[in-house]
Amino acid sequence: MDTIEFDEIRPYNDEELPQVIEELIADPAFQDAACTAMPGVSFEVLAAQMRTCHTKEDFQKAFCYRILWKIASDYTDGLTLDHTSLPDKTKAYTYLSNHRDIILDSGFLSILLLDHGMNTVEIAIGDNLLIYPWIKKLVRINKSFIVQRALTMRQMLDASARMSRYMHYTITVKNQSIWIAQREGRAKDSNDRTQDSILKMLAMGGEGDNIDRLMEMNIAPMAISYEYDPCDYLKAQEYQLKRDVEGYKKSTQDDLKNMETGLFGYKGRVHFQTAPDINDVLATIDHSMPKLELYGIVSALIDKRIHSSYRLYPGNYVAHDALSGCTTFSAEYTPQEKQHFEDYVEKQLARIKLPNKDIPFLREKMLLMYANPLTNYLTARKSIN
């Protein structure tokens, strides 16, 4: 296979690293960001360490691993992974998950996989987040491949087909696992649903018919459960702005604020739970099934496996009861846990700076973010039993 077509979107090859690392070291904007991320370490020391990295894995272990565990230590109450549903640690999977944090979903997964004796993942990242040249270079060193957005319909089709071919090549030839979100962007209300367009894209590359192509990707649904979402108040704020301001769109500055808040905000407990890959069900589907019907069935299957794999926390039950006005789940939390969650919500609401601040609306939106995982979990579990 001619891999030149992937050069624009793929992570850097290891032999390209020396030049890219020198370009990063010479970039004043990167110097500032690195010194902020690693206070107390002189940039000269940092640059010397960077120059010792000969592979992407060297770089991840020397820098990303340490920084991400520091973030986990400072801003979570524990970071865990249960990978037991995928016992073959040598197999390459497409981890298809719900999406909570722009950077940390894939970052935390990679360090957890390393601690489980597995390789880190390649990461699908939208080019809308690559705001500065140094960010684009850094993510490509960190095993990210680029999802091109803001294209015409024709260009989008070509870009999707190329990305699909790249992902099939990554799984089947490189035997390298991938992480991709189940939808473009995060679900603001945590009502996680797989977009059919993601499956259509995955089925553009590879060999055979659509079912064969999806099976080739070894799609493993994965649930990511944050006890607290540090960006919850920003999402609630965005809901009101979209309601009140015609044509409202987030700015680049808003994206940066979300990234920073997600990285350095309190998250409570964070758990990653893999479900079995979906090849067992794909193998039973009639190959003559119409495409749209196929994607609908597969999306629903992925959703069910993600929803039934959530780890639920007291706040999920408190929020559900608060919205319903009932005490259905009162056995799942103590009075102290209820008070703690209610205090947290009020504290987050107080951080929203809007004229005409609609507190009841904002509170309902925040409660919904924490209730929806429980609602979906209950529905998924009912359909399994």
Secondary structure, DSSP 8 states (H G I E B T S, - for coil): ---GGGTTTS---GGGHHHHHHHHHT-HHHHHHHHHHSTTS-HHHHHHHHHT--SHHHHIIIIIHHHHHHHHHHH-S-EEEE-TT---TTS--EEEE----TTHHHHHHHHHHHHTT----EEEEEGGG--SHHHHHHHHHTTEEEE--S--HHHHHHHHHHHHHHHHHHHHTS---EEEESSSS--TTS-----HHHHHHHTTSSSSSHHHHHHHTTEEEEEEEESS-TTHHHHHHHHHHHHHSTT----HHHHHHHHHHHHHS----EEEEE---THHHHTTS-TTS-HHHHHHHHHHHHHHHHHTT----HHHHHHHHHHHTS-TTGGGS-HHHHHHHHHHHHHHHHT---TT--HHHHHHHHHHHHHHHHHHHHHHHHHH-
